[in-house]
Amino acid sequence: MKITSSALLALSISSLTAMAYADEFVPTELKGTSAQSETKGFLEDQTLSGTTRNWYANELKRRDDRFSYNNHGTRESTPRRINWVQGTILDYKSGFTEGTVGFSTQVAAYNAIALDRDAKDIAGPNNRTLTHSDGDAVGQWSKLGLANLSARISNTTLTVGRQNFSSPTIDVIGNRALPSSFQGVGLHSEEFNNLSFDAGSFDRVSPRTEQSLSKFRSEYGAAGVETDRASVAGLNYQPLKNLKTTLYATNVEDFWNQYYFGAVHDIGDNAVLGLNTNFNYYKTLDTGKKELGNINNDAYSLAFALTHQAHTVSLAFQQIVGDEYFDYLHETNGIYLANSLLSDFNGPNEKSLQLAYSINMAQYGIPGLKFNAYHARGWDIDGTKYKGTAYDVRNMDGETHNEYSVGTSYAVQSGPLKATAIRATYTTHRASKNQADGNINEFRLVTTIPFSIL
C-alpha cells in the first residue's frame, strides 16, 4: 500500500484525537511559586561540577567505499577510521542574586585530549578529532564552551552569551567527546503550569571538535555556504494530562524558514501495557537570498512504542516530501524525526520504516542495565527533479539503504562512580550506489563520568 504524506498526517491527527477523548483536560493557570523568590543567593546556590567522557569510535568502510584524509599534503585513502578522544567539562554556575530581578553567571571550560593521534587512524581533517592543516592531530586543546550572564524575573530567564539552548530546530548536540554550544541571546519562560515559551537568536556556533567559533552552515548543503544568524521562537503546551505538544518557528538568515509541530501522547500503564505515540512534522521554505536555492520540503515521522514491564517494541514511519534533503543546521541536533539514526533517512522524497526493541534489566534485578536493537530501511529516494545546485541529489533515482544496530548501556547506581554511564553500540549501514551514507560498520564505546566539586 502506498503511504502518502497526506495519509500519514491524517493518521497521526486521527490517532492523537481518538486517544485524547478519554484524557483529562489541564486548565492553564499561573504558577503559584516563583523560582526567583526562592533563590538563596549568588554564592549560596553556586555549583562547580562537570563530566569527563572517554569517546571511542571505530569505523570500517565496506565494498569499495573509502575515507579520504590529508597525510602531510598528500590525499590518501583508507577503509578504516579510528577516533579516540577524552573530553572534560568543568562547569561553574552561580546562584541568582536576590530581589525582583536576579542575576547569575555560568562559565564552562572544555578540554579535549586526542588519545589516538595517528593521521591515518583519525582520517581528518577535523572530522571527529581536531587536526593541524597537515593532517596531524592536535594533541590537547581547550576553549570556553559556555560563558554567559542571565537575568531572571519570576520564572522567566534571559541569557546572553555562549550557552546551551534546546529546541526542535536549534539544539545542542552532545554525541561526541564534547558538545556544541551557541553564542547569542536565549529566553526561557515557565510562568504557567502547562505552557512554556522559548526564543533565541544566535550568530555563532561553538563546534564539538573545534576551538574557534563558526558561522552556521547546513548539514547537507554545499560546502562554504554560511549564514550569520539563526533565530527561533516557540512554545510547549500540555492541553491534556497525557498529551504534550510543541510548536516552533525558525528563521535561518538567507537559508530557510522552518516550522515544527510535535505531539507526544501516553496511554495505559507500562507495568501492564502502555502505548506512546510520537508525531513530528517540519515544513521548510527558502527565504532571503536563497543561498541554498529553492526549498519547499515537508518531513514527517510517526512512531508507536508499546511497553510491557521491561520490554518495549516500537515502529516508526518517516517520509520526506521534496526534491532536496530535509536539512538542518550543522553542529545542532535540529532533527527530531523518529528515524534520525546513524543515517538521518532524510533523502529527497525518501520513505523509511524502523522496527526497534529495548529491554530494561531493572525488572530482572539489574538496575541501570539496558539493551536495544533496531532495523531501519529507506526507499524511493529520488532527487532527479531537483533544480538547484546546493544539494548533490540529481543522481539519486530509486535509491535504497538499510541500517542495523545493537547496543547496551549501564548507569552505575551507587558508590563514588554513581551516575557514570557506559554505552556500547555496533551499527551497520548498507546502501545502493548513489545513496550518500554509503556502506559502513561502526563500533562506539562511550564512558561518561560526572563529578561535583561544590
LUMKE-120274 format. One record per atom (N, C-alpha, C): residue in three letters; x, y, z. Coordinates in steps of 0.1 Angstrom, whole numbers, plus 5000, padded with zeros to 4 digits. Layout:
// LUMKE-120274
alaXYZ ...
// end
This chain:
// LUMKE-120274
met500949885000 met500050005000 met500950125000 lys500650224991 lys501450344991 lys500950445002 ile501950485010 ile501650575021 ile502050715017 thr501150815015 thr501450945011 thr501551035023 ser502151155021 ser502351245032 ser500951295038 ser499951305030 ser498651345035 ser498051235043 ala498251105039 ala497750995047 ala498450985060 leu499751005060 leu500451005073 leu499951115082 leu499751235077 leu499351345086 leu497951315091 ala497051265082 ala495751235087 ala495751125097 leu496551025095 leu496650915105 leu497150965118 ser498151055118 ser498651105131 ser497651185138 ile496951275131 ile495951355138 ile494851275143 ser494351175135 ser493251095140 ser493651005152 ser494850955152 ser495350875163 ser495350955176 leu495951075175 leu496051155187 leu494751205192 thr493851235182 thr492551285186 thr491751175193 ala491751055187 ala491050945193 ala491450915207 met492750925210 met493350895223 met493051005233 ala492851125227 ala492651245236 ala491251245242 tyr490251185236 tyr488851185240 tyr488751145255 ala489551035259 ala489450985272 ala490451045282 asp491151155277 asp492151215285 asp491651325294 glu492351365304 glu491951465313 glu492551605309 phe491651705307 phe491951835303 phe492751905314 val493851985310 val494652055320 val494452205318 pro493752275327 pro493552415325 pro494852495327 thr494952605320 thr496252685320 thr496052785332 glu497052785341 glu497052875352 glu498452925355 leu498453045361 leu499753095365 leu500353005376 lys501652985376 lys502252905387 lys502152975400 gly501952905411 gly501852955424 gly503152995431 thr504252945425 thr505552965430 thr506453035420 ser507453105425 ser508453175416 ser509853125419 ala510553085409 ala511953045411 ala512753155416 gln512553275412 gln513353385417 gln513153415431 ser511853405436 ser511553435450 ser512253335459 glu512553215454 glu513153105462 glu514653105462 thr515253195454 thr516753185453 thr517353215467 lys518553155469 lys519253175482 lys520353275481 gly520753305468 gly521853405467 gly522853365457 phe523653455452 phe524653435442 phe525653335446 leu526253345458 leu527253245463 leu526553125469 glu525453145476 glu524853035483 glu524352925474 asp523952955462 asp523452855452 asp524452815442 gln525752855443 gln526752825433 gln527152685433 thr527452635421 thr527952495419 thr529152495410 leu530052395413 leu531152375404 leu531152225402 ser530852185389 ser530752035386 ser531252015372 gly531051895367 gly531451865354 gly531351725350 thr531951685338 thr531951555334 thr533251525326 thr533651405326 thr534851365317 thr534351245309 arg534551255296 arg533951155287 arg535151095279 asn535150955279 asn536050885270 asn535250835258 trp535650895246 trp534850865234 trp535650795224 tyr535250675220 tyr536050595211 tyr535050545200 ala535450565187 ala534750515176 ala535650455165 asn535250335161 asn536050255151 asn535150235139 glu535450295127 glu534550285115 glu535350205105 leu534650115098 leu535150045087 leu534250055075 lys534850115064 lys534050125051 lys534049985044 arg532949955038 arg532849825032 arg532649845017 arg532749735009 arg532649734995 arg533749824990 asp533449914981 asp534549994975 asp534650134982 asp533950164993 asp533950294999 asp535250315007 arg535750435007 arg536950475014 arg536850605021 phe537650625032 phe537850765037 phe538950825030 ser538950955028 ser540051035023 ser540651125033 tyr541951125035 tyr542551205045 tyr543851275040 asn544251385047 asn545451455044 asn546651405052 asn547551345045 asn548751295051 asn549951385046 his550151495054 his551151595052 his551251645038 gly550051685033 gly549851745020 gly549451645009 thr549451525012 thr549051425001 thr547751365005 arg546851364996 arg545551294998 arg545651144997 glu545251075007 glu545350925007 glu544050875011 ser543850745009 ser542550685013 ser542850565022 thr541850535030 thr541950425039 thr540450365042 pro540350245044 pro538950185047 pro538550205061 arg539550235070 arg539250235085 arg539550375090 arg538650425100 arg538850545107 arg538650525122 ile539650565130 ile539550545144 ile539750675151 asn538850715160 asn538950835167 asn538750805182 trp539650855190 trp539650825205 trp540050955212 val539151015219 val539251145225 val538751145239 gln539451215248 gln538951235261 gln538551375262 gly537251395265 gly536651535267 gly536251565281 thr536651675286 thr536351715300 thr535751845301 ile534651865309 ile533951985311 ile534052025325 leu534452145328 leu534452205342 leu533552315342 asp532352305349 asp531252395347 asp530952475360 tyr531152605360 tyr530752685372 tyr529452755369 lys528552745379 lys527252815378 lys527052885392 ser526853015391 ser526453085403 ser524953075406 gly524553115418 gly523153125420 gly522653255415 phe521353285416 phe520853415412 phe520853505425 thr521153635422 thr521053725433 thr519653745437 glu519453795450 glu518153805455 glu517553935450 gly516153955450 gly515454065446 gly514454035435 thr513754135430 thr512754115420 thr513454065407 val514654125404 val515354075392 val516654015397 gly516853885394 gly518053815398 gly519053805387 phe520353805391 phe521453795380 phe522353675384 ser522753605374 ser523753495376 ser524653485364 thr525653395366 thr526653375355 thr526953225355 gln527453185343 gln527953055340 gln529153055332 val530152985336 val531452965328 val531852825328 ala532052765316 ala532452625315 ala533652615306 ala534752555311 ala535952525303 ala535852385297 tyr536052375284 tyr536052245277 tyr537552215273 asn537852085276 asn539252045272 asn539151905265 ala539951895255 ala539951765247 ala541451715246 ile541651585248 ile542951525246 ile542751415236 ala543551415225 ala543451315215 ala544351195219 leu543651085222 leu544350965227 leu544950875215 asp544350895204 asp544850835191 asp545250945182 arg546550965179 arg547051075172 arg547551035158 asp547450915154 asp547950865141 asp547050935130 ala547750995120 ala547051065110 ala546150975101 lys546650855099 lys545850755091 lys544650705099 asp544850685112 asp543650645120 asp542550745121 ile542950875123 ile541850975125 ile541351025112 ala542051005101 ala541551035088 ala540851165087 gly541551275091 gly541051405091 gly541051475077 pro540851605076 pro541051695088 pro539751725095 asn539851745108 asn538851805117 asn537551735116 asn537551605115 asn536251535114 asn535651505128 arg536451425135 arg536051385149 arg537151425159 thr538351435153 thr539551475161 thr540151605155 leu540351705163 leu540951825158 leu542351805152 thr542651855140 thr543951835134 thr544551965129 his545851955127 his546552065121 his546352055106 ser546752155098 ser546552165084 ser547252045077 asp548251985082 asp548951875076 asp548351745079 gly547251735087 gly546551615090 gly546951555104 asp548051605110 asp548351555123 asp547351605134 ala547151525144 ala546251555154 ala546751675163 val545851755168 val546151855179 val546051775191 gly547151755198 gly547251665209 gly546351695221 gln546251825224 gln545451875235 gln545052015232 trp543752045235 trp543252185233 trp542152215242 ser541952345245 ser540852385254 ser540152515249 lys538952535254 lys538252655250 lys537152685260 leu536652805260 leu535452835268 leu534252785260 gly533652675265 gly532452625259 gly531252705262 leu531152755275 leu530052835279 leu530552955286 ala529953075284 ala530353195291 ala529153295290 asn528353305300 asn527153385298 asn526653455311 leu525753545309 leu525153615321 leu523653595319 ser522953575330 ser521453555330 ser520753655339 ala519553705335 ala518753785343 ala517353715345 arg516853705357 arg515553635359 arg514553715366 ile513353715361 ile512153775368 ile511153665370 ser510753635382 ser509853525384 ser510353395379 asn509653335369 asn510053215362 asn510553235348 thr510953355345 thr511453385331 thr512853425332 thr513753365323 thr515153385324 thr515653425310 leu516453535309 leu517053585297 leu518553565299 thr519153495289 thr520653455289 thr521353515277 val522453585280 val523253645270 val524653595270 gly525153545258 gly526553495257 gly526553355252 arg527653285254 arg527753145249 arg527053055258 gln526052975253 gln525152905261 gln524652775255 asn524052695263 asn523252575258 asn521852625255 phe521252565244 phe519952605240 phe519252485234 ser518052465237 ser517352345232 ser516052375226 ser515852335213 ser514552345206 ser514652245195 pro513552215188 pro513452115177 pro514252155165 thr514752285164 thr515452325152 thr516852375155 ile517052425167 ile518452465172 ile518652405185 asp519452305186 asp519552225198 asp521052175200 val521552185212 val522852135215 val522951995211 ile524051955204 ile524351815201 ile525551765209 gly525351655216 gly526351605225 gly526751465222 asn526851425210 asn527251285206 asn528751265203 arg529551355208 arg531051345207 arg531651355220 ala532951375221 ala533651385234 ala533151515241 leu532951625233 leu532451755238 leu531151795231 pro530251865237 pro529051915230 pro529352045222 ser528352085214 ser528352215208 ser527752315218 ser527852445215 ser527052555222 ser526852665212 phe526052765217 phe525752875208 phe525953015214 gln526353105206 gln526653245210 gln525453335206 gly524853395216 gly523753485213 gly522853515225 val521553525223 val520653565233 val519553455233 gly519253405245 gly518253305247 gly517253335258 leu515953305256 leu514953335266 leu514153205269 his513953185282 his513053065286 his512053115297 ser510753085294 ser509753135304 ser508853015307 glu508653005321 glu507752895326 glu506752965336 glu506053065332 glu505153135341 glu503853055343 phe503552965335 phe502252885336 phe502552735339 asn501552675344 asn501752535349 asn501952435337 asn501352465325 asn501352375314 asn501752435301 leu502352555302 leu502752635290 leu504052705292 ser505052675283 ser506352745284 ser506752805271 phe507552905271 phe507952965259 phe509552975258 asp510052965246 asp511452975243 asp511653065231 ala512753145231 ala513153225220 ala514653235220 gly515253255209 gly516753265208 gly517153325195 ser518253395195 ser518853445183 ser520353435185 phe521053365175 phe522453325177 phe523153365164 asp524453415166 asp525253445154 asp526453355152 arg526753275162 arg527853175160 arg527553045168 val528252945163 val528152815170 val529552775174 ser529752715186 ser530952655191 ser530952515187 pro531752465177 pro531652325173 pro532152225183 arg531752095181 arg532151995190 arg533651965190 thr534251975178 thr535651935177 thr536552045172 glu536152175175 glu536952285171 glu537152385183 gln538252465182 gln538552555193 gln537752695190 ser537552725178 ser537052865174 ser535552855173 leu534952975172 leu533552995169 leu533452985154 ser532252945149 ser532052935134 ser530652995131 lys530553045118 lys529253075113 lys528452955111 phe527152965111 phe526252855108 phe526252815094 arg526252685092 arg526052625078 arg525152505079 ser524652465068 ser523652355069 ser524352215069 glu523752115074 glu524351985075 glu524551915061 tyr523651945051 tyr523751875039 tyr523951965027 gly524052095029 gly524152195018 gly525652195013 ala525852275002 ala527152294996 ala528152345006 ala529352295006 ala530452345014 ala530752495012 gly531052565023 gly531352705022 gly530152805022 val528952755022 val527752845022 val527452865037 glu527552985042 glu527353015056 glu526453125058 thr525953145071 thr525053245074 thr525453305088 asp525053435090 asp525453505102 asp524353495113 arg523153445111 arg522153455121 arg521153335120 ala520853285131 ala519753185132 ala518853215144 ser517553235142 ser516653275153 ser515453185154 val514953165166 val513953065168 val513053115179 ala511753085178 ala510753105189 ala509752995189 gly509252965201 gly508252855201 gly507652835215 leu506752745216 leu506152715229 leu505952565230 asn505852525243 asn505452385247 asn504152395255 tyr503152315251 tyr501852325257 tyr501352185260 gln500852165272 gln500252035276 gln498752055279 pro497952035268 pro496552055270 pro495851945277 leu496351825277 leu495751715284 leu496851645293 lys496351575302 lys497251515312 lys498351425305 asn497951355295 asn498851265288 asn499251315274 leu499051435270 leu499351485257 leu500251615258 lys501351615252 lys502251735252 lys502451775237 thr502351895234 thr502551945221 thr503652055220 thr504252075209 thr505352165207 thr505152235193 leu505352365193 leu505252445181 leu506352545180 tyr507152545170 tyr508352635168 tyr508452695154 ala508952815153 ala509252875140 ala510752925141 thr511452905130 thr512852935129 thr513253005116 asn514053115117 asn514553175106 asn516053165106 val516553105095 val518053095093 val518353195081 glu518953305084 glu519153415075 glu519653375061 asp518853395051 asp519153375037 asp519253225034 phe518853135043 phe518752995041 phe517252955040 trp516552955051 trp515252905051 trp514452955063 asn513152945062 asn512252955073 asn511752805076 gln511852765088 gln511452625092 gln510452625103 tyr509452545101 tyr508352545111 tyr508252395116 tyr507952385129 tyr507952255135 tyr506752235144 phe506052115143 phe504952085152 phe505251935157 gly505151915170 gly505351785175 gly504251755186 ala503951625187 ala502951585197 ala503351455203 val503251435216 val503651315223 val502451275232 his501951155230 his500851105238 his501150975245 asp500850955258 asp501050835265 asp499650785270 ile499450655269 ile498250595274 ile498550465280 gly497750425290 gly498050295296 gly499050295307 asp499350175313 asp500250155324 asp501350065319 asn502650115319 asn503750035314 asn503949905321 ala503449905334 ala503549775341 ala502749665336 val501649715329 val500749615322 val500949625307 leu500549745301 leu500649775287 leu500549925285 gly501549985280 gly501550125278 gly501850155263 leu501150265258 leu501450305244 leu501850445243 asn503050475237 asn503550605235 asn503450635220 thr502750745216 thr502650795202 thr503450925201 asn504250925191 asn505151045189 asn505051095174 phe504651215172 phe504451265158 phe505351395157 asn506151405146 asn506951515143 asn506751565129 tyr506651695127 tyr506451755114 tyr507351875112 tyr508051885101 tyr508852005097 tyr508352055084 lys508252185082 lys508052255070 lys509152345067 thr509852335056 thr511052425053 thr510852495040 leu510952625040 leu510852705028 leu512052805027 asp512552825015 asp513652915013 asp513253055017 thr514253145020 thr514053275023 thr515253365020 gly514953495019 gly516053595017 gly516753575004 lys518153565005 lys518953554993 lys518953404987 lys518253314994 lys518153174989 lys519553114987 glu520453134996 glu521853084995 glu521952934992 leu520852854996 leu520752714993 leu519752684982 gly519452784975 gly518452764964 gly517052754968 asn516152714959 asn514752694962 asn514552574971 ile513852594981 ile513552484991 ile512052484994 asn511352374992 asn510052354996 asn509852215001 asn510052185014 asn510252055019 asn509352025031 asp508651915031 asp507951865042 asp508551735047 ala508651725061 ala509251605067 ala508351555078 tyr507951435078 tyr507051375088 tyr507651255095 ser507351225107 ser507551095113 ser506451065123 leu506050935123 leu505050895133 leu505550765139 ala505650755152 ala506250645159 ala505250595170 phe505150465171 phe504350405182 phe505350315190 ala505250325203 ala506150245212 ala505150175222 leu505250045222 leu504449965231 leu505249905242 thr504949935255 thr505849885266 thr505049795275 his505649685278 his505149595288 his506249565298 gln506149615310 gln507249595320 gln508549635315 ala509449545313 ala510849575309 ala511049585294 his509949545286 his510149535272 his509349645264 thr510049705254 thr509449805246 thr509749765231 val508649765223 val508749745209 val508149865202 ser508949925193 ser508450045186 ser508550035171 leu507650105164 leu507550105150 leu507450255145 ala508350295136 ala508350435132 ala508350445117 phe507450525111 phe507450555097 phe507850705095 gln508650725085 gln509050865082 gln509050895067 gln508651015063 gln508651045049 gln509151195047 ile509851205036 ile510351335032 ile509651375019 val509051485018 val508351535006 val509051655000 gly509851634990 gly510651744985 gly511851694977 asp512251764967 asp513351714958 asp514751744963 glu514851794976 glu516151814982 glu516151734995 tyr517251735002 tyr517251675015 tyr516351755025 phe515851685035 phe515351765047 phe516651805054 asp516851935055 asp518151985060 asp517952055074 tyr519052065081 tyr519052135094 tyr520452185096 leu520652265107 leu521952335109 leu523052235114 his524152245108 his525352175112 his525752215127 glu526252115134 glu526652135148 glu525352155157 thr524252115153 thr523052115161 thr522351975160 asn521451955169 asn520651835169 asn519251875165 gly519151955154 gly517952015150 gly517151925141 ile517051795144 ile516251695137 ile515651605147 tyr514351615150 tyr513651535159 tyr512951415153 leu513151395140 leu512451295133 leu512851155139 ala511851065139 ala512050935145 ala513150855140 asn513350865127 asn514350775120 asn515750845118 ser516050945126 ser517351005126 ser518250915134 leu519050835128 leu519850735134 leu521350765130 leu522150655127 leu523450685121 leu523250755108 ser522350715100 ser521850785089 ser520550865093 asp520350975087 asp519151055090 asp517951015082 phe518050925072 phe516950885064 phe516151005059 asn516851105054 asn516251225050 asn516551265036 gly516751165027 gly516951195013 gly515751255006 pro515851314994 pro514751364987 pro513651264984 asn512451294989 asn511251204987 asn511451064993 glu512251055003 glu512550925009 glu511450885019 lys511150755019 lys510350695029 lys511150595037 ser510850585050 ser511650485058 ser510850435069 leu511250315073 leu510550245084 leu511550185093 gln511250195106 gln512150145117 gln511450055126 leu511949945129 leu511449855140 leu512549835150 ala512149865163 ala513149865174 ala512649785186 tyr513549735194 tyr513249665206 tyr514249705217 ser513749725229 ser514649755240 ser514149685253 ile515149655262 ile514749585274 ile515549655286 asn514849685296 asn515349745308 asn515549635319 met516849605322 met517149495331 met516849525346 ala516349645349 ala515949675363 ala514849575367 gln514049535358 gln512949445361 gln513449305365 tyr514749285361 tyr515249145364 tyr516449155374 gly516349265382 gly517349275393 gly518649345390 ile518749405378 ile520049465374 ile519749615370 pro519449705380 pro519049835376 pro520249905369 gly519949985360 gly520950065352 gly521349995339 leu521049875337 leu521549795325 leu520349795315 lys520649825303 lys519649825292 lys520349775279 phe519449715271 phe519849665258 phe518849715248 asn519349735235 asn518449775225 asn518949735211 ala518049725202 ala518349685188 ala517349745179 tyr517749775167 tyr516849835157 tyr517249795143 his516249795134 his516549785119 his515649885112 ala516349965103 ala515650065096 ala515950055081 arg514950075073 arg515150075058 arg514550205052 gly515250255042 gly514850365035 gly514750335020 trp513650395013 trp513450354999 trp512850474992 asp512750464979 asp512150574970 asp512850704971 ile514150704972 ile514950824973 ile515150874958 asp514650994955 asp514551044942 asp514851194941 gly516051234936 gly516351374935 gly516551414921 thr515951334911 thr516151364897 thr515451494893 lys514451544900 lys513751664896 lys514351784903 tyr515351774911 tyr515951884918 tyr516551984908 lys516252114910 lys516752214900 lys517952304905 gly518252294918 gly519252384923 gly520652324922 thr521652384930 thr523052344930 thr523552314944 ala522752344954 ala523252334968 ala523352194973 tyr522552104967 tyr522451964972 tyr522851874960 asp523751774963 asp524151674953 asp523251564953 val522051574947 val521051474947 val520551424933 arg520851494923 arg520251464910 arg520551324905 asn521651264910 asn521951124905 asn521251024914 met520351064923 met519650974932 met518350934925 asp518150814921 asp516950764913 asp516550634918 gly515650624928 gly515250504933 gly516150444943 glu517050524950 glu518050474959 glu517350404971 thr518050314977 thr517650244990 thr518850234999 his518550205012 his519550175021 his518950115034 asn519750055042 asn519249995054 asn520349995065 glu519849995078 glu520750015089 glu520349915100 tyr521349845106 tyr521049765118 tyr521949815129 ser521449795141 ser522249835153 ser521849755165 val522849725173 val522649665186 val523449755196 gly522949765208 gly523649845218 gly523249805232 thr524149845241 thr523949825255 thr524449945263 ser523849975275 ser524250085283 ser524150045298 tyr524950105306 tyr524850085320 tyr525150205328 ala524350235338 ala524550355346 ala524850305360 val525950345366 val526350305379 val525350355389 gln524850275398 gln523750315407 gln524250365421 ser525450345425 ser525850385438 ser527350395439 gly527850445450 gly529250455452 gly529950575446 pro531250585447 pro531950705442 pro531750735427 leu531350635419 leu531150655405 leu529650655401 lys528850685411 lys527450685408 lys527050785397 ala526150735388 ala525750805376 ala526650805364 thr527850735366 thr528650705355 thr527950625344 ala528050665332 ala527250605321 ala528250535311 ile528050415308 ile528850345298 ile527950295287 arg528250325274 arg527450295263 arg528250235252 ala527850125247 ala528450055235 ala527450025225 thr527750055212 thr526850035201 thr527649975189 tyr527049895181 tyr527549845169 tyr526549865158 thr526849935148 thr525949965137 thr526449935123 thr525649885115 thr526049855101 thr525049935092 his525549995081 his524750065072 his525150025058 arg524149985049 arg524449945036 arg523550025026 ala524050065015 ala523350155006 ala523550114991 ser522550154983 ser522650144969 ser523750244964 lys524050244951 lys525250314946 lys525250464949 asn524150524947 asn524150674949 asn523550724962 gln523250644971 gln522750684984 gln524050744992 ala523950854998 ala525050935002 ala525850875014 asp525150795023 asp525750755035 asp526650635033 gly526550565022 gly527450455018 gly527350335027 asn528450255027 asn528550125033 asn529550125044 ile529150105056 ile530050125068 ile529550045080 asn530549995087 asn530349935101 asn530950025111 glu530250055122 glu530850145132 glu530650085146 phe531650085154 phe531550045168 phe531950165177 arg531050205186 arg531350315196 arg531350265210 leu532250315218 leu532250295232 leu532450425239 val531550465247 val531550595253 val531350585268 thr532250635276 thr532050635291 thr532050775296 thr531050815303 thr530850955308 thr530850945323 ile531751015330 ile531851015344 ile531551165349 pro530451175357 pro530151315363 pro530951335376 phe531151455379 phe531851485392 phe531351615397 ser531451635410 ser530951755417 ser532051805426 ile532351935426 ile533451995435 ile532752085445 leu531752165441 leu531052245450 leu529552215449 
// end
